[in-house]
Amino acid sequence: MHEPPTPSGAFHFERRLKRLLDEVGREIVQWTYNRCETTEVSELPPRVRLGDDEYRRNRKTPRWIACLFGTIRLWRCVYQAVVPEETGIFPLEHALGVVMHLATPALADVAGRLAAELTQQQTLDVLRERHGVSWSVGSLRKVVAVLADRFAPLRQEAQVAQLMAWLRKAAKSRGKFAPTLAVGRDGTMLPMRPFWEEASTATVSVYDRRGKRLGTVYLGQMPEAGQGTLTHQLTQLLVAIFARWQGMLPRLVYITDAGACPQDYFRSQLARMTHPRTGERLRWQWIVDYFHVCEYISTLAEAMFGTGRDAAAWAAKMRRVLKQQTAGINRVLNSARALHRRGLRGRRKDFNRAMNYLKKYRQHMNYAASRRRKLPIGSGVTEAACKTIFGYRFKQSGMRWTSEQGQHVLDLRVILKSGAWASVRDAWLADHQPVKIVTPTIPHHKSINKTRKLVLRA
């Protein structure tokens, strides 16, 4: 950098230095990885085994592999499958953990994180700018698909470990109430091909003894009839938590709106759930989301008063009654009935719909008692998950998704947003099946002939 220093000079100095450091790193990585396998093919094992399949040595070929410092040229020996028509393997790539013949584990980790947060084009731009890697959309999708397939089976274990840590912290917190395990579930519309469909998400949160949320893990599923996959994943996660948790059982709360799938999940799963170790029935409390109920109160107000100051004043008063008074929902209903007798200024259909909703689910609306016990009364965490998990990544301008491609991104995104990425990645790296060298066996008749020759020579 020339004197005197200038912003432009400092900028270009750091950029040049970054390129030099990347080039040095690339050369070191390339030199190191290429020396992990001998250059002489004849010195390599004639046969190897991976799992139950056996492979025989063939020849060495080069491949361009992306790493954190750029693209390296990796020379590796290909081993062909002994069984005809089976795919061959590259033991060096397997030993290094190369993903789809395209990326080292370190670069694949970066690409997966970026794809979970950014659009395809943004991810490709960042990889090219920061790591000197120029991929096509197809290459990126291959890496993301492999990572998703390998990360997804490890998600539950990582999320259970996180929830265990939060439950231990909650148990040690100060307060007169037991910790709370809160579950939520909701749906959101996604731009699929060829039309919009409803995807589903679920949350599991831990609250301490004072009602403070310590953390949340997420689940997500692309549009599916009946949402059976999400139901299975959520139930398995909860069962795994109860099976492992040894302390005092937390209070169990289910907070959601009264949609069809959330209702069905409570009645078919939570209401019948038993403790996996003791067999005792678990007592779940279903709380209908307070803010959904407030929307129906506003609907009542507009049906009775029309749009205007009177409607807003009555709705505000009823929202306070609902939240602060024991059995406040009864007062809301009684007030609405009394005002209804004076006549309606809005649509009778809206009034009846709102009243039917409030009467049907009134037993799940004791918000004053829930607040006194430091229980959450709103499904804001789950509503936010619809935006955090789906909205910011899946609903950008011009996007259209297929179920398979979207699920790959979604699997990575729920792991990332749950704060479980590092533990899942480390578990993936540790779950490595080594390539074993096959020791050739000498046929029985050959060993006899060899012994006879040795005897004759002696």
C-alpha positions as CSV (number, residue, x, y, z in Angstrom):
1,M,0.0,0.0,0.0
2,H,1.4,3.4,-1.0
3,E,1.8,6.4,1.2
4,P,-0.2,8.3,2.2
5,P,-3.0,5.8,3.1
6,T,-6.3,6.3,1.4
7,P,-9.7,4.4,1.7
8,S,-9.2,3.2,-1.9
9,G,-5.7,2.0,-1.2
10,A,-6.8,0.1,1.9
11,F,-9.7,-1.4,0.1
12,H,-7.6,-2.8,-2.8
13,F,-4.8,-3.8,-0.4
14,E,-7.1,-6.1,1.6
15,R,-8.7,-7.5,-1.6
16,R,-5.4,-8.4,-3.1
17,L,-4.2,-9.9,0.2
18,K,-7.4,-12.0,0.4
19,R,-6.8,-13.4,-3.1
20,L,-3.2,-14.2,-2.2
21,L,-4.2,-16.0,1.0
22,D,-6.9,-17.9,-0.8
23,E,-4.4,-19.0,-3.4
24,V,-2.0,-20.2,-0.8
25,G,-4.7,-22.1,1.0
26,R,-5.9,-23.6,-2.3
27,E,-2.4,-24.8,-3.1
28,I,-1.9,-26.3,0.4
29,V,-5.2,-28.1,0.3
30,Q,-4.6,-29.5,-3.1
31,W,-1.1,-30.6,-2.2
32,T,-2.2,-32.2,1.0
33,Y,-5.2,-34.1,-0.3
34,N,-3.4,-35.4,-3.4
35,R,-0.8,-37.0,-1.1
36,C,-3.4,-38.8,0.9
37,E,-3.3,-41.5,-1.8
38,T,-0.1,-42.8,-3.4
39,T,0.6,-41.7,-7.0
40,E,1.5,-45.2,-8.1
41,V,-1.7,-47.1,-8.9
42,S,0.1,-50.5,-8.5
43,E,0.8,-49.7,-4.9
44,L,-2.9,-49.3,-4.0
45,P,-4.9,-52.3,-2.7
46,P,-6.2,-54.4,-5.6
47,R,-9.6,-54.7,-4.0
48,V,-11.6,-52.8,-1.3
49,R,-14.9,-53.2,0.4
50,L,-17.5,-50.6,1.3
51,G,-20.4,-52.0,3.3
52,D,-21.4,-55.3,1.6
53,D,-20.1,-54.3,-1.8
54,E,-16.6,-55.2,-3.2
55,Y,-14.6,-53.1,-5.7
56,R,-11.5,-53.7,-7.8
57,R,-8.8,-51.2,-8.6
58,N,-8.8,-49.5,-12.1
59,R,-6.9,-46.3,-12.8
60,K,-6.4,-42.7,-11.5
61,T,-8.4,-39.8,-12.9
62,P,-8.5,-36.1,-12.0
63,R,-11.5,-34.2,-10.7
64,W,-12.1,-30.5,-9.9
65,I,-13.4,-30.3,-6.3
66,A,-14.5,-27.1,-4.6
67,C,-13.0,-26.2,-1.2
68,L,-13.1,-23.1,1.0
69,F,-10.2,-21.6,-0.9
70,G,-11.3,-22.2,-4.4
71,T,-11.3,-25.2,-6.8
72,I,-8.6,-27.9,-6.5
73,R,-7.6,-30.7,-8.9
74,L,-7.8,-34.0,-7.1
75,W,-6.2,-37.1,-8.5
76,R,-8.0,-40.2,-7.2
77,C,-8.2,-43.8,-8.2
78,V,-11.4,-45.3,-9.3
79,Y,-12.5,-48.7,-8.1
80,Q,-15.0,-50.5,-10.2
81,A,-17.7,-52.7,-8.7
82,V,-17.2,-56.4,-8.9
83,V,-20.9,-56.9,-9.6
84,P,-21.7,-55.8,-13.1
85,E,-23.7,-52.6,-13.7
86,E,-23.0,-51.3,-10.2
87,T,-21.5,-47.8,-9.7
88,G,-17.8,-47.6,-8.9
89,I,-16.3,-45.6,-6.0
90,F,-13.4,-43.3,-5.3
91,P,-11.9,-44.3,-1.9
92,L,-10.0,-41.1,-1.6
93,E,-13.1,-39.0,-2.1
94,H,-14.9,-41.2,0.3
95,A,-12.2,-40.9,2.9
96,L,-12.2,-37.1,2.6
97,G,-16.0,-36.9,2.7
98,V,-16.3,-35.2,-0.8
99,V,-20.0,-34.5,-1.5
100,M,-21.3,-35.6,-5.0
101,H,-17.7,-35.3,-6.5
102,L,-18.2,-31.6,-6.1
103,A,-17.3,-30.2,-2.7
104,T,-15.2,-30.9,0.4
105,P,-17.2,-31.2,3.6
106,A,-16.2,-27.7,4.7
107,L,-17.4,-26.1,1.5
108,A,-20.6,-28.2,1.4
109,D,-21.3,-27.0,5.0
110,V,-21.1,-23.4,3.8
111,A,-23.2,-24.1,0.7
112,G,-25.9,-25.8,2.8
113,R,-26.1,-22.9,5.3
114,L,-26.3,-20.4,2.5
115,A,-29.0,-22.3,0.6
116,A,-31.1,-22.5,3.8
117,E,-31.0,-18.8,4.1
118,L,-30.7,-17.3,0.6
119,T,-32.1,-17.9,-2.9
120,Q,-30.2,-20.0,-5.4
121,Q,-28.7,-17.1,-7.3
122,Q,-27.7,-15.3,-4.1
123,T,-26.0,-18.5,-2.8
124,L,-24.1,-18.9,-6.1
125,D,-23.0,-15.3,-6.0
126,V,-21.7,-15.6,-2.4
127,L,-19.8,-18.8,-3.2
128,R,-18.2,-17.2,-6.2
129,E,-17.4,-13.9,-4.4
130,R,-16.1,-15.4,-1.1
131,H,-14.7,-18.8,-2.1
132,G,-14.0,-18.5,-5.9
133,V,-16.4,-21.4,-6.6
134,S,-18.4,-21.1,-9.8
135,W,-21.2,-23.6,-9.8
136,S,-24.3,-24.2,-11.9
137,V,-27.8,-24.3,-10.4
138,G,-27.7,-28.0,-10.9
139,S,-24.5,-28.5,-9.0
140,L,-25.8,-26.5,-6.1
141,R,-29.0,-28.5,-6.0
142,K,-27.1,-31.8,-6.0
143,V,-25.1,-30.7,-2.9
144,V,-28.1,-29.4,-1.1
145,A,-30.0,-32.6,-1.8
146,V,-27.2,-34.8,-0.4
147,L,-26.8,-32.7,2.7
148,A,-30.6,-32.7,3.3
149,D,-30.7,-36.5,2.9
150,R,-27.9,-37.0,5.4
151,F,-28.8,-34.2,7.8
152,A,-32.6,-35.0,8.1
153,P,-32.2,-38.3,10.0
154,L,-29.9,-36.6,12.5
155,R,-32.3,-33.7,13.2
156,Q,-34.4,-35.3,16.0
157,E,-31.5,-36.3,18.1
158,A,-30.0,-32.8,18.0
159,Q,-33.3,-31.2,18.8
160,V,-33.9,-33.5,21.7
161,A,-30.5,-32.7,23.1
162,Q,-31.2,-29.0,22.8
163,L,-34.6,-29.3,24.5
164,M,-33.0,-31.3,27.3
165,A,-30.5,-28.5,27.9
166,W,-33.3,-25.9,28.0
167,L,-35.4,-28.1,30.4
168,R,-32.5,-28.5,32.7
169,K,-32.0,-24.7,32.7
170,A,-35.7,-24.2,33.3
171,A,-35.7,-26.6,36.2
172,K,-33.0,-24.6,37.9
173,S,-34.7,-21.2,37.3
174,R,-36.4,-19.3,40.0
175,G,-40.2,-19.1,40.3
176,K,-43.1,-20.9,42.0
177,F,-44.4,-22.7,38.9
178,A,-43.1,-25.7,37.1
179,P,-41.3,-25.2,33.7
180,T,-43.5,-25.4,30.6
181,L,-43.2,-27.4,27.4
182,A,-45.3,-25.6,24.8
183,V,-46.2,-27.1,21.4
184,G,-47.7,-25.2,18.5
185,R,-48.8,-26.1,15.0
186,D,-50.0,-24.1,12.0
187,G,-50.1,-24.0,8.2
188,T,-49.2,-21.5,5.5
189,M,-49.7,-21.3,1.8
190,L,-46.8,-21.8,-0.5
191,P,-46.3,-21.1,-4.3
192,M,-46.1,-24.6,-5.6
193,R,-46.2,-25.9,-9.2
194,P,-48.7,-25.4,-10.6
195,F,-50.7,-23.7,-7.9
196,W,-50.6,-22.6,-4.2
197,E,-50.8,-25.3,-1.5
198,E,-50.7,-25.4,2.3
199,A,-47.4,-26.3,4.0
200,S,-47.2,-27.1,7.7
201,T,-44.9,-26.1,10.5
202,A,-44.7,-27.0,14.2
203,T,-42.8,-25.6,17.2
204,V,-41.7,-27.0,20.5
205,S,-40.7,-24.4,23.1
206,V,-39.4,-24.5,26.7
207,Y,-40.4,-21.8,29.3
208,D,-38.8,-21.4,32.7
209,R,-40.6,-21.1,36.0
210,R,-41.4,-17.4,35.4
211,G,-42.8,-17.9,32.0
212,K,-39.8,-16.8,30.0
213,R,-39.2,-18.6,26.8
214,L,-35.7,-20.2,26.7
215,G,-35.7,-21.6,23.2
216,T,-37.7,-23.1,20.4
217,V,-37.1,-25.9,17.8
218,Y,-38.9,-26.1,14.5
219,L,-40.4,-28.7,12.2
220,G,-41.6,-28.2,8.7
221,Q,-43.2,-30.1,5.9
222,M,-44.0,-29.2,2.3
223,P,-47.7,-29.5,1.2
224,E,-49.0,-32.9,2.0
225,A,-52.6,-34.2,2.2
226,G,-53.4,-34.8,5.8
227,Q,-50.0,-33.6,7.0
228,G,-49.2,-37.1,8.2
229,T,-45.4,-36.6,8.0
230,L,-45.4,-33.6,10.3
231,T,-47.7,-35.4,12.7
232,H,-45.3,-38.3,12.8
233,Q,-42.2,-36.1,13.3
234,L,-43.8,-34.0,16.0
235,T,-45.1,-37.0,17.9
236,Q,-41.7,-38.8,17.7
237,L,-39.9,-35.7,18.9
238,L,-42.2,-35.4,22.0
239,V,-42.0,-39.1,22.8
240,A,-38.2,-38.9,22.6
241,I,-38.2,-35.9,25.0
242,F,-40.3,-37.7,27.6
243,A,-38.3,-40.9,27.3
244,R,-35.1,-39.1,28.1
245,W,-36.2,-36.5,30.6
246,Q,-35.6,-37.7,34.2
247,G,-36.6,-34.6,36.1
248,M,-40.0,-33.3,37.2
249,L,-42.4,-33.4,34.3
250,P,-43.0,-29.9,32.9
251,R,-46.5,-28.4,32.4
252,L,-47.7,-29.4,28.9
253,V,-49.4,-26.8,26.8
254,Y,-50.7,-26.9,23.2
255,I,-51.3,-23.4,21.8
256,T,-52.8,-23.1,18.3
257,D,-55.9,-21.9,16.5
258,A,-58.8,-24.1,15.9
259,G,-57.9,-25.2,12.4
260,A,-58.8,-28.7,11.2
261,C,-55.3,-30.2,11.4
262,P,-54.3,-28.6,14.7
263,Q,-57.6,-29.9,16.2
264,D,-57.1,-33.4,14.8
265,Y,-53.6,-33.5,16.2
266,F,-54.7,-32.7,19.7
267,R,-57.5,-35.2,19.7
268,S,-55.8,-38.1,17.9
269,Q,-52.3,-37.7,19.4
270,L,-51.8,-35.3,22.4
271,A,-55.1,-36.2,24.2
272,R,-54.1,-39.9,24.0
273,M,-50.4,-39.6,24.6
274,T,-48.9,-41.7,27.4
275,H,-45.5,-41.4,29.1
276,P,-43.1,-43.8,27.3
277,R,-41.6,-45.0,30.5
278,T,-44.4,-45.0,33.1
279,G,-47.4,-45.5,30.8
280,E,-49.4,-42.8,32.5
281,R,-51.6,-40.5,30.5
282,L,-50.0,-37.1,29.8
283,R,-52.2,-34.1,30.6
284,W,-52.0,-31.6,27.8
285,Q,-53.8,-28.3,28.1
286,W,-55.1,-26.9,24.8
287,I,-55.2,-23.1,24.7
288,V,-56.8,-21.4,21.7
289,D,-54.6,-18.6,20.5
290,Y,-55.7,-15.3,22.2
291,F,-55.1,-13.2,19.2
292,H,-57.3,-15.4,16.9
293,V,-60.1,-15.0,19.4
294,C,-59.6,-11.2,19.4
295,E,-60.2,-11.3,15.6
296,Y,-63.6,-12.9,16.2
297,I,-64.4,-10.3,18.9
298,S,-63.7,-7.6,16.3
299,T,-66.0,-9.4,13.8
300,L,-68.7,-9.4,16.5
301,A,-68.2,-5.6,17.1
302,E,-68.5,-4.8,13.4
303,A,-71.6,-6.9,13.1
304,M,-73.3,-5.2,16.0
305,F,-72.1,-1.6,15.6
306,G,-70.8,-1.4,12.1
307,T,-67.4,0.1,11.4
308,G,-66.6,3.0,13.6
309,R,-65.7,4.3,17.1
310,D,-68.4,2.3,19.0
311,A,-67.3,-1.0,17.5
312,A,-63.6,-0.3,18.3
313,A,-64.4,0.7,21.9
314,W,-66.5,-2.4,22.5
315,A,-63.9,-4.7,21.0
316,A,-61.1,-3.1,23.0
317,K,-63.1,-3.5,26.3
318,M,-64.0,-7.1,25.5
319,R,-60.3,-7.9,24.7
320,R,-59.3,-6.6,28.2
321,V,-62.1,-8.6,29.9
322,L,-61.1,-11.7,28.0
323,K,-57.5,-11.4,29.1
324,Q,-57.9,-10.2,32.7
325,Q,-61.1,-11.7,34.1
326,T,-61.6,-15.3,35.1
327,A,-64.1,-16.9,32.6
328,G,-64.0,-13.6,30.7
329,I,-65.3,-15.4,27.6
330,N,-68.7,-15.7,29.3
331,R,-69.0,-12.0,29.8
332,V,-68.0,-11.4,26.2
333,L,-70.7,-13.8,25.0
334,N,-73.4,-12.3,27.4
335,S,-72.6,-8.8,26.3
336,A,-72.8,-9.8,22.6
337,R,-76.2,-11.5,23.2
338,A,-77.6,-8.5,25.0
339,L,-76.5,-6.1,22.2
340,H,-77.7,-8.5,19.6
341,R,-81.3,-8.0,20.8
342,R,-81.0,-4.3,20.0
343,G,-80.4,-5.1,16.3
344,L,-77.4,-5.6,14.0
345,R,-75.8,-3.0,11.8
346,G,-73.5,-5.5,10.0
347,R,-74.0,-9.0,8.5
348,R,-75.9,-11.5,10.6
349,K,-73.8,-14.3,9.0
350,D,-70.6,-12.8,10.4
351,F,-72.2,-12.4,13.8
352,N,-73.3,-16.0,13.9
353,R,-70.0,-17.3,12.7
354,A,-68.1,-15.5,15.4
355,M,-70.5,-16.4,18.1
356,N,-70.4,-20.1,17.1
357,Y,-66.6,-20.1,17.2
358,L,-66.4,-18.5,20.7
359,K,-69.1,-20.8,22.1
360,K,-67.5,-24.0,20.6
361,Y,-64.0,-23.4,22.0
362,R,-64.9,-21.4,25.2
363,Q,-63.4,-24.1,27.4
364,H,-59.9,-23.4,25.9
365,M,-60.1,-19.6,26.5
366,N,-59.4,-19.1,30.2
367,Y,-56.6,-16.6,29.6
368,A,-56.7,-14.9,33.0
369,A,-56.0,-18.2,34.8
370,S,-53.3,-19.1,32.3
371,R,-51.6,-15.7,32.8
372,R,-51.6,-16.1,36.6
373,R,-49.9,-19.5,36.1
374,K,-47.3,-18.0,33.8
375,L,-48.5,-20.0,30.8
376,P,-48.3,-18.6,27.2
377,I,-51.7,-17.6,25.8
378,G,-50.7,-16.7,22.2
379,S,-49.3,-18.8,19.4
380,G,-47.0,-16.0,18.3
381,V,-44.0,-18.4,18.3
382,T,-45.8,-20.7,15.8
383,E,-47.2,-17.8,13.8
384,A,-43.7,-16.4,13.6
385,A,-42.4,-19.8,12.4
386,C,-44.6,-19.5,9.4
387,K,-42.6,-16.4,8.4
388,T,-39.2,-17.5,9.8
389,I,-39.3,-21.0,8.2
390,F,-41.4,-20.5,5.1
391,G,-42.2,-16.8,4.4
392,Y,-38.7,-15.3,4.2
393,R,-37.3,-18.2,2.1
394,F,-40.1,-19.7,0.1
395,K,-42.3,-16.8,-0.8
396,Q,-40.0,-14.4,-2.6
397,S,-41.0,-12.9,-5.9
398,G,-41.3,-15.3,-8.8
399,M,-40.7,-18.4,-6.8
400,R,-42.3,-21.7,-7.6
401,W,-41.5,-24.9,-5.8
402,T,-41.7,-28.7,-6.3
403,S,-42.2,-30.8,-3.2
404,E,-38.8,-32.6,-3.5
405,Q,-36.7,-29.5,-4.1
406,G,-38.5,-27.5,-1.5
407,Q,-38.2,-30.3,1.2
408,H,-34.5,-30.4,0.7
409,V,-34.2,-26.7,1.5
410,L,-36.8,-26.9,4.3
411,D,-34.9,-29.8,6.0
412,L,-31.8,-27.7,6.2
413,R,-33.7,-24.6,7.2
414,V,-35.4,-26.1,10.2
415,I,-32.1,-27.5,11.5
416,L,-30.4,-24.1,11.0
417,K,-33.3,-22.1,12.7
418,S,-33.5,-24.5,15.5
419,G,-29.8,-23.8,16.4
420,A,-28.9,-27.4,15.8
421,W,-26.7,-27.0,12.7
422,A,-23.4,-27.6,14.3
423,S,-24.4,-30.7,16.2
424,V,-26.1,-32.2,13.2
425,R,-23.1,-31.5,11.0
426,D,-20.7,-32.9,13.5
427,A,-22.8,-36.1,13.8
428,W,-22.8,-36.4,10.0
429,L,-19.0,-36.1,9.9
430,A,-18.6,-38.6,12.7
431,D,-20.9,-41.1,11.0
432,H,-18.3,-42.2,8.4
433,Q,-18.1,-45.7,7.1
434,P,-14.5,-46.5,6.2
435,V,-13.4,-48.3,3.1
436,K,-11.8,-51.6,4.0
437,I,-9.0,-53.4,2.2
438,V,-9.9,-56.8,1.0
439,T,-7.2,-59.4,1.9
440,P,-6.9,-61.9,-0.9
441,T,-7.4,-65.5,0.1
442,I,-5.2,-68.3,-1.4
443,P,-7.2,-71.2,-2.8
444,H,-6.7,-74.5,-0.9
445,H,-5.2,-76.4,-3.9
446,K,-2.7,-73.6,-4.5
447,S,-1.5,-73.6,-0.9
448,I,-1.0,-77.5,-1.1
449,N,1.1,-77.1,-4.3
450,K,3.1,-74.4,-2.7
451,T,3.8,-76.6,0.3
452,R,4.9,-79.5,-1.9
453,K,7.3,-77.2,-3.8
454,L,8.9,-76.1,-0.6
455,V,9.2,-79.7,0.6
456,L,10.9,-80.8,-2.6
457,R,13.3,-77.8,-2.5
458,A,14.3,-78.7,1.1
